Amino acid sequence: MSSGIRFGKFIADKRKARGITLRGMAGELDITPAYLSDIEKSRRNPPDINMLEKIATRLNLTQEEKETMFDLAGKDRNEISPDLPDYIMEKPIVTVALRKAKEKATDDDWAEFIRKLDEK
């Protein structure tokens, strides 16, 4: 995840890099320019998952950029990344695994787990 950058700046930077005006993007997202401006300036919390998905689509974010956006949104809200709660709730084994990991897993254990998943 990008360290030090806030959600709003991330969105503003991506929007500007793609040559999209604030008004244009707000119109396409069916929100007011003032609301989008407040989000970009971190005067409002990041929006809900549905709006985040719309933003990701409009900005044509890569999967990695989308995950960074979710992580930044969660961080700004002081919550878990908004793309994860439904997955965790739908898969009881994930909750068990996270609790076990909380007790016993090291960073090396997690790195090994991620490596194994990447090999699939």
C-alpha positions as semicolon CSV with decimal commas, in nm:
position;residue;x (nm);y (nm);z (nm)
1;M;0,000;0,000;0,000
2;S;0,116;0,356;-0,063
3;S;0,243;0,487;0,266
4;G;0,160;0,838;0,374
5;I;-0,091;0,911;0,098
6;R;-0,452;0,965;0,192
7;F;-0,750;0,827;0,006
8;G;-0,860;1,165;-0,129
9;K;-0,520;1,251;-0,273
10;F;-0,497;0,909;-0,434
11;I;-0,831;0,964;-0,610
12;A;-0,745;1,321;-0,711
13;D;-0,406;1,214;-0,848
14;K;-0,558;0,929;-1,052
15;R;-0,836;1,153;-1,183
16;K;-0,595;1,426;-1,289
17;A;-0,351;1,179;-1,444
18;R;-0,633;1,054;-1,665
19;G;-0,732;1,406;-1,768
20;I;-1,076;1,389;-1,605
21;T;-1,219;1,709;-1,462
22;L;-1,365;1,714;-1,113
23;R;-1,700;1,828;-1,252
24;G;-1,696;1,568;-1,524
25;M;-1,621;1,283;-1,287
26;A;-1,876;1,402;-1,032
27;G;-2,141;1,415;-1,304
28;E;-2,058;1,063;-1,420
29;L;-2,075;0,935;-1,062
30;D;-2,404;1,122;-1,003
31;I;-2,263;1,318;-0,709
32;T;-2,203;1,689;-0,668
33;P;-1,867;1,842;-0,753
34;A;-1,855;1,985;-0,400
35;Y;-1,895;1,637;-0,251
36;L;-1,619;1,494;-0,473
37;S;-1,396;1,790;-0,390
38;D;-1,453;1,730;-0,017
39;I;-1,360;1,362;-0,064
40;E;-1,044;1,452;-0,255
41;K;-0,943;1,703;0,011
42;S;-1,011;1,450;0,291
43;R;-1,285;1,668;0,438
44;R;-1,526;1,374;0,412
45;N;-1,480;1,007;0,477
46;P;-1,430;0,782;0,175
47;P;-1,762;0,666;0,027
48;D;-1,918;0,321;0,059
49;I;-1,810;0,015;-0,137
50;N;-2,065;0,072;-0,416
51;M;-1,931;0,420;-0,489
52;L;-1,574;0,295;-0,457
53;E;-1,650;0,038;-0,727
54;K;-1,791;0,312;-0,952
55;I;-1,484;0,527;-0,892
56;A;-1,254;0,235;-0,974
57;T;-1,443;0,169;-1,297
58;R;-1,448;0,535;-1,400
59;L;-1,076;0,576;-1,330
60;N;-1,003;0,246;-1,504
61;L;-0,792;0,134;-1,207
62;T;-0,579;-0,177;-1,231
63;Q;-0,651;-0,450;-0,975
64;E;-0,350;-0,335;-0,773
65;E;-0,465;0,030;-0,783
66;K;-0,816;-0,076;-0,684
67;E;-0,683;-0,271;-0,386
68;T;-0,469;0,027;-0,286
69;M;-0,778;0,250;-0,310
70;F;-0,974;0,007;-0,086
71;D;-0,687;-0,006;0,164
72;L;-0,662;0,372;0,176
73;A;-1,040;0,405;0,217
74;G;-1,030;0,162;0,508
75;K;-0,735;0,336;0,665
76;D;-0,902;0,678;0,642
77;R;-1,215;0,531;0,803
78;N;-1,006;0,343;1,062
79;E;-1,172;0,022;0,940
80;I;-1,078;-0,290;0,750
81;S;-1,055;-0,244;0,372
82;P;-1,416;-0,229;0,249
83;D;-1,371;-0,513;-0,002
84;L;-1,295;-0,767;0,274
85;P;-1,580;-0,781;0,532
86;D;-1,829;-0,963;0,307
87;Y;-1,567;-1,225;0,218
88;I;-1,475;-1,275;0,582
89;M;-1,842;-1,302;0,685
90;E;-1,926;-1,550;0,406
91;K;-1,636;-1,783;0,487
92;P;-1,635;-1,895;0,852
93;I;-1,301;-2,068;0,797
94;V;-1,144;-1,731;0,722
95;T;-1,249;-1,605;1,063
96;V;-1,097;-1,914;1,226
97;A;-0,776;-1,871;1,025
98;L;-0,748;-1,503;1,116
99;R;-0,792;-1,578;1,485
100;K;-0,526;-1,851;1,471
101;A;-0,295;-1,619;1,280
102;K;-0,354;-1,343;1,533
103;E;-0,230;-1,580;1,805
104;K;0,057;-1,751;1,628
105;A;0,148;-1,631;1,278
106;T;0,464;-1,438;1,208
107;D;0,524;-1,210;0,911
108;D;0,729;-1,493;0,760
109;D;0,431;-1,728;0,797
110;W;0,210;-1,481;0,612
111;A;0,472;-1,431;0,340
112;E;0,489;-1,808;0,290
113;F;0,109;-1,833;0,278
114;I;0,089;-1,557;0,017
115;R;0,364;-1,722;-0,186
116;K;0,169;-2,050;-0,188
117;L;-0,147;-1,874;-0,300
118;D;0,043;-1,700;-0,578
119;E;0,160;-2,040;-0,704
120;K;-0,199;-2,159;-0,759
